[in-house]
Amino acid sequence: MEPPAAKRSRGCPAEPEERDAGAGAARGQGRPEALLDLSAKRVAESWAFEQVEERFSRVPEPVQKRIVFWSFPRSEREICMYSSLGYPPPEGEHDARVPFTRGLHLLQSGAVDRVLQVGFHLSGNIREPGGPGEPERLYHVSISFDRCKITSVSCGCDNRDLFYCAHVVALSLYRIRHARQVELRLPISETLSQMNRDQLQKFVQYLISAHHTEVLPTAQRLADEILLLGSEINLVHGAPDPTAGAGIEDANCWHLDEEQIQEQVKQLLSNGGYYGASQQLRSMFSKVREMLRMRDSNGARMLILMTEQFLQDPRLALWRQQGAGMTDKCRQLWDELGALWVCVVLSPHCKPEERAGWLQLLSRWDKLDVCPLEEGNYSFDGPSLQPTVAPIPELLQKGSTCITNTEGWVGHPLDPIGCLCRALLEACRLEEETLTLYPDSGPEKRKVAYQHVPVPGSPGESYLVLALEVALLGLGQQRALPEGLYAQDKVVRNEEQLLALLEEVELDERLVQVLRKQAGLLLEGGPFSGFGEVLFRESVPMHTCARYLFTALLPHDPDLAYRLALRAMRLPVLETAFPAGEPHPSPLDSIMSNRFPRWFILGHLETRQCELASTMLTAAKGDPKWLHAVLGSIQQNIHSPALLFKLAQDACKTATPVSAPPDTTLLGIALELGLQVMRMTLNIMTWRRREMVRWLVSCATEIGPQALMNIMQNWYSLFTPVEAATIVAVTGTTHATLLRLQLDTPRREELWACARTLALQCAMKDPQNCALPALTLCEKNHSAFEAAYQIVLDAAAGGLGHAHLFTVARYMEHRGLPLRAYKLATLALAQLSIAFNQDSHPAVNDVLWACSLSHSLGRHELSAIVPLIIRSIHCAPMLSDILRRWTLSAPGLGPLGARRAAKPLGADRAPLCQLLDAAVTAYITTSHSRLTHISPRHYGDFIEFLGKARETFLLAPDGHLQFAQFLENLKQTYKGKKKLMLLVRERFG
């Protein structure tokens, strides 16, 4: 078994001030004599961090450097970093999930005792309360450290995890916070050097006696080797001391449990379909970033271990065998893995031999069959679109260009721009004044502070300036949209991440000048820039980047800001070059002809385009020049009606603040955009059309009566007849609208006249849906009302359906015009046909209402409607119901009651006798029809039907004879239906 002191860790070299101490002293060999000085012992025994500087002046220099070696981790942040998982757990679960918090609680509850430090070795007991009904548990913890780093830990809890358990945290924090209470001893080799032979023998024998079951075999083996003169152990000068720490030339790094890392990554990958597994893997990536930030060599070690486990994921072989793509979650994890390797390999702090070793590893991994491709899709064969290069509601003449970068820097699988920008910003980041264990878990994330850090060898340059330039170079690069949904989504995510970094940077005069310079270069960058004059058809649009630049430049150089943003409004893939002289198709046709199926994120890109336009509209409020320039760009480049409508709403809201007068120019632009939406969607009904029309009327009302009348006068190019009559005309003349407009009487009448004209025009175009709204709107103006009524009469002859005629007729009766209602009801009855078996026809109530109306008007009107009833209705129950209603009271008791009849009409007298004959005939016909295909289960219904028929037959003077003859005829004709005829005899004889 290899002695503990012989185990050397790998990692960063020692700090400069530590390198001149003797390596032999670190190993417990040939130690400085000053260590034996009593003053040094007293310093060591009573040592606390607060007293170090005071006592250093009284201690020889070698002892001072030796005490530096003994320095325990000086920051709780380091202990926290290597005990938490790097992401804030849900609120209320800190104690349950974060070892550091649990360890802190143990420390504060007094659970740590018997703490002893021997050289570079710390030990102590942790008493943890048990659960309900369980005894207290005691854990023994040991910690070895070297040059401010914990190099190994051991705890009796046996909790295997990536980092320190709560008990190690508790003991470490005790050592940091209560240094003066820690019993401190020199390395054990120093104590042994003060013993004589008898004391050493007694020491060894007592030690073996106390732990003979564990150490006796090892003690005997070592004794045998020592007694053997030529053994290897006798050839080595001195002896190992586990409490003396490592040699000064040895690398040092924090403790890392490699086996546990491999096991945990393997387990998390096996549960890769679960959200929690992906989150934990990302937290491990965050831990690697923390290690790299602290220049801990464990970062690269941990990344190597994770990468090896990723490559052993059994799903990779399965996906390759099937020629399928990996899941989105898995691809995102591989992307983060690749980005971390970029950070590691490009680190300026690594040694050349380390970088060479990493590159060999990466090369070896890349040759593995299961190593995924950059797109993460094994069936992906590269871009299908290869640009051709041609001579310059010609390329310039063609207006296109070739792409200079088919593989963009932003959205690249290894995220080179993101890695470089983060590295440069990290060099400029100010250290936080206070330590927060969970910096992102508060209600508001603290804004990161950056400062200009000069670049060595480059006067005038700073890392902050370089970070800004690098980000803008990548974001503004003209590049083709990659193939595949995931790759396109990655482009969007990378852009948003880069811009989020830039938005954290507070712009000073120096950075503003950089922005202005880069913006100018982007505008003049030709085919290399996404802001150039001509673009490749399938270039990634610049909307997101332009929005940031516009907002940042606007306070300093408005002209440049607008020029840049207006140039970026383009969405080349939706633009179509039309030959000269040919008419342009409608915007919707243009969309359908250009919407490539492979542009999976087109909807997202259009939304970003809309956000850029909205930002410019809001900023240009009060400046007619730029407002009209933005409007023209919107009308030229945005092709989505929904987004145009949103822009119109935003502009209207911005133009009409609550506590200030409206901006008429911006309101006019909002109305213009709304009109464009109306024209675009006129022939394409969407569920939002009604909302759009209402909003447009509201917007026009905000501008004034002339705008409202203009949309009424030009309604045919904006609205359907129904929309114009039921929404535009009605909403434009409501009391609230008139009150808002504050019109005098002549102007109010002018608006009403415009609305009535619109309503009449709509009624002529679509009488079925617009006749009633037109009548309602025109009822206060006699001539207009008469015109609307005549439109209805003309439409009845032209095919206006009975349902609409009945509706208008009821309206006329409600308005006190019964004769006109009667006229329309007769026209409706002339179009109606109700068959013998349609006793639940939707027009039944309308027919009964029409009959009631005619009866109330008088005998003449009733006589005129009877033939229409007989001709249109063949349903026996309906006819008999009408007949019975008419016989209950005398006709003429309605509004025109001057012609009252003396008494009710008899069913055997004209005009009701005709209706009685029709009802009897209908019952006979219906009975024969039902009996043709009747089944036994309907016998009961038929008997009830005959009972109603007898009631109607009996209204005639000889009705009982007619009914008896009718029954006899049934018995003879259908005598084969014996059971039914038996039921007929039982009921009717």
Residue pairs with C-beta under 8 A, 6 or more apart in sequence:
1 218
3 240
3 242
4 240
4 242
5 27
5 28
5 240
5 241
5 242
5 244
5 246
6 240
8 246
8 247
8 250
8 251
9 146
9 151
9 246
9 250
9 251
9 252
9 253
10 251
10 253
10 297
10 301
11 251
11 252
11 253
11 254
11 296
11 297
11 298
12 251
12 252
12 253
12 295
12 296
12 297
13 19
13 251
13 252
14 147
14 248
14 249
14 250
14 252
15 147
17 65
17 68
18 65
18 68
18 69
18 147
18 248
19 248
19 249
20 65
21 62
21 65
21 66
21 69
21 248
22 30
22 32
22 248
23 247
23 248
23 249
24 30
24 31
24 238
24 247
25 31
25 32
25 66
25 248
26 69
26 244
26 245
26 246
26 247
26 248
26 250
27 238
27 240
27 241
27 244
27 246
27 247
28 187
28 189
28 238
28 239
28 240
28 241
28 244
29 237
29 238
30 238
31 189
31 190
31 193
32 62
32 63
32 66
34 40
34 60
34 62
34 63
35 62
35 63
35 66
35 186
35 190
36 190
36 194
37 60
37 63
39 58
39 59
40 59
40 60
40 63
41 186
43 55
43 58
43 59
43 63
43 67
44 67
44 70
44 184
44 185
44 186
45 184
45 185
46 180
46 184
47 55
47 67
47 70
47 179
47 180
47 184
48 179
48 180
49 74
49 179
50 180
51 180
52 67
56 64
56 67
59 67
69 120
69 146
69 147
69 245
70 119
70 120
71 147
71 148
72 122
72 145
72 148
72 172
72 175
72 176
72 179
73 79
73 145
73 148
73 149
73 150
73 172
73 176
74 148
74 176
75 176
75 435
76 173
76 176
76 435
77 435
78 254
78 294
79 100
79 164
79 169
79 172
79 173
79 176
80 100
80 437
81 287
81 290
81 294
82 150
82 163
82 164
82 254
82 255
83 98
83 99
83 100
83 103
83 163
83 164
83 165
83 166
83 168
83 169
84 98
84 99
84 100
84 163
84 437
85 98
85 162
85 163
85 280
85 283
85 284
85 287
86 283
86 284
86 286
86 287
86 290
87 279
87 282
87 283
87 286
88 438
88 440
88 441
89 96
89 97
89 98
91 441
94 101
94 438
95 101
95 102
95 105
99 161
99 163
99 164
99 165
99 166
99 169
100 166
100 169
100 437
101 437
102 166
102 169
103 164
103 165
103 166
103 167
103 168
103 169
103 170
103 172
103 173
104 169
104 170
104 173
106 112
106 126
106 128
106 166
106 167
106 169
106 170
107 169
107 170
107 173
107 174
107 177
111 126
111 127
111 128
111 170
112 124
112 125
112 126
112 170
112 171
112 174
113 124
113 125
113 127
114 123
114 124
114 125
115 122
115 123
115 124
115 171
115 174
115 175
115 181
115 182
115 183
116 122
116 123
116 124
116 182
116 183
116 185
117 123
117 175
117 182
117 183
117 184
117 185
118 185
118 186
118 187
118 188
118 243
119 185
119 186
119 187
119 188
119 190
119 241
119 243
119 244
119 245
120 144
120 145
120 146
120 187
120 243
120 244
120 245
121 142
121 143
121 144
121 242
121 243
122 142
122 143
122 144
122 145
122 171
122 172
122 175
122 182
123 140
123 141
123 142
123 143
123 171
124 140
124 141
124 171
124 174
125 138
125 139
125 140
125 141
126 138
126 139
126 140
126 141
126 167
126 170
126 171
127 136
127 137
127 138
127 139
128 136
128 137
128 138
128 139
128 167
129 136
129 137
130 136
130 137
138 156
139 155
139 156
139 157
139 167
140 155
140 156
141 153
141 154
141 155
141 156
141 167
141 168
141 170
141 171
142 153
142 154
142 155
143 150
143 152
143 153
143 154
143 168
143 171
143 172
144 150
144 151
144 152
144 153
144 242
145 151
145 245
146 245
146 246
146 252
147 245
147 246
147 252
149 252
149 253
149 254
150 164
150 172
150 254
150 255
151 246
151 252
151 253
151 254
151 255
152 255
153 164
153 168
153 255
155 165
155 167
155 168
156 167
157 165
157 167
159 165
160 257
160 260
160 263
161 257
161 260
161 264
162 257
162 260
162 261
162 264
162 284
162 287
163 287
164 172
164 255
174 182
175 182
185 191
187 241
187 243
187 244
187 245
188 241
188 242
188 243
188 244
189 239
189 241
189 243
189 244
192 200
192 203
195 203
204 219
207 215
208 215
208 216
208 219
222 233
225 231
225 232
225 233
225 234
226 233
226 234
228 234
246 252
251 297
253 296
253 297
253 298
253 301
254 291
254 296
254 298
256 298
256 301
256 302
258 301
258 305
261 284
261 302
261 305
261 306
262 305
262 308
262 309
264 284
265 281
265 284
265 305
265 306
265 309
265 310
266 309
266 312
268 277
268 280
268 281
269 277
269 281
269 309
269 310
269 313
269 315
271 277
272 278
272 313
272 315
272 327
272 329
272 330
272 333
273 327
273 329
278 329
278 332
278 333
281 333
282 333
282 336
284 302
284 306
285 306
285 336
285 337
285 340
287 302
288 299
288 302
288 303
288 306
288 340
289 299
289 340
289 343
290 299
291 298
291 299
291 302
292 299
292 300
292 340
292 343
292 344
292 347
293 426
295 349
299 344
300 344
300 350
300 354
300 358
303 337
303 340
303 341
303 344
304 361
306 337
307 337
307 341
307 361
307 365
310 333
310 334
310 337
311 365
311 368
311 370
311 371
313 330
313 370
315 326
315 330
316 326
316 370
316 371
316 372
317 369
317 370
319 325
319 326
319 372
319 378
320 369
320 370
320 378
322 378
323 378
323 379
324 377
324 378
324 379
325 331
325 375
325 376
325 377
325 378
325 379
325 380
325 486
326 334
326 372
326 376
326 377
328 486
330 376
331 372
331 376
331 486
334 372
334 376
335 413
335 415
335 490
338 413
338 414
338 415
339 414
339 415
339 418
339 419
341 358
341 362
341 414
342 414
342 415
342 416
342 419
343 419
343 422
343 423
344 350
344 358
345 355
345 358
345 359
345 362
346 419
346 420
346 423
350 358
365 371
372 378
373 380
374 413
375 413
375 482
375 483
375 484
375 486
375 487
376 486
377 484
377 486
380 483
380 484
382 483
383 406
383 480
383 482
383 483
384 483
384 598
385 480
385 483
385 538
386 406
387 402
387 403
387 406
387 480
387 536
388 402
389 402
390 402
393 641
393 644
393 645
393 674
393 675
393 676
393 677
393 678
393 679
393 680
393 681
393 682
393 689
393 692
393 693
393 696
393 718
395 401
395 402
395 534
396 534
398 577
399 534
399 577
400 534
400 535
400 536
400 537
400 577
401 527
401 532
401 534
401 535
401 536
402 527
402 536
403 478
403 479
403 480
403 527
403 536
403 538
403 539
404 478
404 527
404 528
405 477
405 478
405 479
405 480
405 528
406 479
406 480
407 479
407 482
408 474
408 477
408 479
408 480
408 482
408 491
408 540
409 416
409 417
409 473
409 474
409 477
409 479
410 417
410 418
410 474
410 475
410 477
410 479
410 491
410 494
410 495
410 498
410 540
411 479
411 482
411 487
411 488
411 490
411 491
411 494
411 495
411 540
412 494
413 490
415 494
416 474
417 470
417 471
417 473
417 474
417 475
417 494
417 498
418 494
418 497
418 498
420 470
421 467
421 470
421 471
421 474
421 498
421 501
422 501
424 463
424 464
424 466
424 467
424 470
425 450
425 463
425 464
425 467
425 501
425 505
427 453
427 463
428 450
428 451
428 452
428 453
428 462
428 463
428 464
428 467
429 448
429 449
429 450
430 448
430 449
430 450
430 451
432 439
432 446
436 442
436 446
439 445
439 446
447 504
447 506
448 504
449 506
450 464
450 504
450 505
450 506
451 464
452 462
452 463
452 464
452 465
452 510
453 462
453 463
453 464
454 461
454 462
455 461
455 462
455 463
455 466
462 510
464 505
464 511
465 510
465 511
465 514
467 501
467 505
468 502
468 505
468 511
468 514
468 515
468 518
469 514
469 518
471 498
471 501
471 502
472 515
472 518
472 522
472 545
472 549
473 518
474 498
475 495
475 498
475 499
475 542
475 544
475 545
476 518
476 522
476 525
476 529
476 530
476 531
476 542
476 545
477 528
477 529
477 530
478 525
478 527
478 528
478 529
478 530
478 532
478 535
478 536
478 539
478 540
479 530
479 539
479 540
480 536
480 538
480 539
480 540
481 488
481 491
481 538
481 539
481 540
481 573
481 599
482 488
482 490
482 491
483 598
484 600
485 600
485 601
488 599
488 600
488 601
489 600
489 601
491 540
491 601
492 544
492 601
492 604
495 544
495 545
496 544
499 544
499 545
499 548
502 548
503 548
505 511
507 515
507 552
512 552
512 553
512 556
515 549
515 552
515 553
515 556
516 553
516 556
516 557
516 560
519 549
519 553
519 557
519 560
519 561
519 564
520 560
521 529
522 529
522 530
522 531
522 564
523 529
523 531
523 532
523 563
523 564
523 567
524 532
525 531
525 532
526 532
526 533
527 534
527 536
530 539
530 540
530 541
530 542
530 545
530 568
531 542
531 546
531 564
531 567
531 568
535 570
535 572
536 572
537 572
537 573
537 575
538 572
538 573
538 596
538 599
539 572
541 568
541 570
541 571
541 572
541 605
541 608
541 609
542 567
542 568
543 568
543 569
543 571
543 605
543 608
543 609
543 611
543 612
544 608
544 612
545 568
546 564
546 565
546 567
546 568
546 569
546 612
547 565
547 608
547 611
547 612
547 615
549 561
549 564
549 565
550 561
550 562
550 564
550 565
550 612
550 615
550 616
550 619
551 615
553 560
553 561
553 564
554 561
554 619
558 626
562 616
562 620
562 626
562 629
562 630
565 612
565 615
565 616
566 616
566 629
566 630
566 633
568 612
569 609
569 612
569 613
569 633
569 634
569 636
569 637
569 638
570 637
571 605
571 606
571 609
571 637
571 638
571 639
573 594
573 596
573 599
573 602
574 590
574 591
574 594
574 595
574 637
574 639
575 594
575 637
576 590
576 593
576 594
578 584
584 590
585 593
586 680
587 639
587 680
588 639
588 641
588 680
588 684
590 639
591 639
591 640
595 602
596 602
599 605
606 638
606 639
606 640
606 643
607 643
609 637
609 638
609 643
610 638
610 640
610 643
610 646
610 647
613 630
613 633
613 634
613 638
613 647
614 646
614 647
614 650
614 651
616 626
616 630
617 627
617 630
617 647
617 650
617 651
617 654
617 666
617 669
618 650
618 654
619 626
620 626
620 627
620 630
620 666
621 627
621 654
621 655
621 663
621 666
622 663
622 665
622 666
624 665
627 665
627 666
627 669
628 665
628 669
630 669
631 669
631 672
631 673
634 644
634 647
634 673
635 673
635 676
638 644
638 647
641 677
641 680
641 681
641 686
642 688
644 673
644 676
644 677
644 680
645 673
645 674
645 677
645 688
645 692
645 695
647 673
648 670
648 671
648 673
648 674
648 677
648 695
648 699
649 670
649 695
651 666
651 667
651 669
651 670
651 673
652 666
652 667
652 670
652 671
652 695
652 699
652 702
654 663
654 666
655 662
655 663
655 664
655 666
655 667
655 670
655 702
656 662
656 663
656 667
656 702
662 702
664 703
667 699
667 702
667 703
668 703
670 699
671 696
671 699
671 700
671 703
671 707
674 692
674 695
674 696
674 699
675 696
675 711
675 718
677 692
678 692
678 693
678 696
678 718
678 719
679 717
679 718
681 689
681 692
682 717
682 718
682 719
682 720
689 723
690 723
690 727
693 719
693 723
693 727
693 728
694 727
694 731
696 711
696 718
697 708
697 711
697 727
697 728
697 731
697 732
697 737
698 731
700 707
700 708
700 710
700 711
700 732
701 707
701 708
701 732
701 737
701 740
701 741
704 741
705 741
705 743
705 747
705 750
705 751
708 732
708 737
708 741
708 751
709 750
709 751
709 754
711 718
711 728
712 724
712 728
712 729
712 732
712 754
712 755
712 757
712 758
713 754
713 758
715 724
715 728
715 758
715 761
715 762
716 724
716 761
718 724
719 727
719 728
720 766
721 761
721 762
721 763
721 765
721 766
721 769
721 770
722 762
722 766
722 769
722 770
724 758
724 759
724 761
724 762
725 758
725 759
725 762
725 763
725 766
725 769
725 770
725 773
725 774
725 777
726 769
726 770
726 773
728 758
729 755
729 756
729 758
729 759
729 762
729 773
729 777
730 755
730 773
730 777
731 737
732 751
732 755
733 751
733 752
733 755
733 777
738 748
738 751
741 751
743 751
752 781
755 777
756 777
756 778
756 781
756 784
759 770
759 773
759 774
759 777
759 778
759 788
760 774
760 778
760 784
760 787
760 788
760 791
762 770
762 773
762 774
763 770
763 771
763 773
763 774
763 788
763 791
763 792
764 791
767 791
767 792
767 795
767 798
767 800
767 804
768 795
768 800
768 801
768 804
771 788
771 791
771 792
771 795
771 800
771 804
771 808
772 804
772 807
772 808
772 811
774 788
774 791
775 785
775 788
775 789
775 792
775 808
775 811
776 811
778 784
778 785
778 787
778 788
779 785
779 815
789 820
792 800
792 805
792 808
792 824
793 823
793 824
793 827
796 805
796 824
796 827
796 828
796 831
801 831
802 828
802 829
802 831
802 832
802 843
802 846
803 828
803 842
803 843
803 846
805 824
805 825
805 827
805 828
805 831
806 824
806 825
806 828
806 843
806 846
806 849
806 850
808 824
809 820
809 821
809 822
809 823
809 824
809 825
809 828
809 850
809 853
810 821
810 846
810 849
811 821
812 818
812 820
812 821
812 824
813 821
813 853
816 895
818 853
818 856
818 857
818 894
818 895
818 896
819 857
819 896
821 853
822 850
822 853
822 854
822 857
822 861
822 865
825 849
825 850
825 853
825 854
825 865
826 850
826 864
826 865
826 868
828 846
828 850
829 847
829 850
829 865
829 868
829 869
829 872
830 868
830 872
832 843
832 847
832 872
832 873
833 872
833 874
834 841
834 843
834 844
834 847
834 872
834 873
834 874
834 875
834 878
835 874
835 875
836 874
836 875
836 876
836 922
836 925
836 926
836 929
837 875
837 926
837 929
838 875
839 875
839 877
839 878
841 875
844 878
847 869
847 872
847 873
847 878
847 882
848 881
848 882
848 885
850 865
851 865
851 869
851 882
851 885
851 886
852 885
853 894
854 861
854 862
854 864
854 865
855 862
855 885
855 886
855 889
855 891
855 894
856 891
856 892
856 893
856 894
856 895
856 896
857 891
857 892
857 894
857 895
857 896
858 891
858 892
858 894
858 896
858 899
858 900
858 901
859 891
859 892
859 899
859 901
859 905
859 911
860 899
861 891
862 886
862 891
862 905
862 911
863 910
863 911
866 911
866 912
866 914
866 915
867 914
869 879
869 882
869 915
869 918
870 879
870 914
870 915
870 918
873 879
873 882
874 922
874 925
875 922
875 926
876 919
876 922
876 923
876 925
876 926
876 948
876 949
876 952
877 948
879 915
879 918
879 919
879 922
880 919
880 923
880 948
880 951
880 952
882 915
883 907
883 912
883 915
883 916
883 919
883 952
883 955
886 905
886 912
886 915
887 904
887 905
887 906
887 907
887 912
887 955
888 904
889 904
890 900
890 901
890 902
890 903
890 904
890 905
891 901
891 905
892 899
892 900
892 901
893 900
905 911
905 912
906 912
907 913
907 915
907 916
907 955
907 956
908 916
908 955
908 956
908 957
916 952
916 955
916 956
919 952
920 952
920 953
920 956
920 962
923 948
923 949
923 952
923 953
924 966
926 945
927 942
927 945
927 946
927 949
927 966
927 970
928 973
930 938
930 942
930 945
931 942
931 970
931 973
931 974
931 977
931 980
934 942
934 977
934 980
936 979
936 980
939 979
939 980
939 983
942 980
943 983
943 984
943 987
946 967
946 984
946 987
946 988
947 987
949 963
949 966
950 963
950 988
952 959
953 959
953 960
953 962
953 963
953 966
954 960
954 963
956 962
963 988
967 984
967 988
970 981
970 984
971 981
971 984
971 985
974 980
974 981
975 981
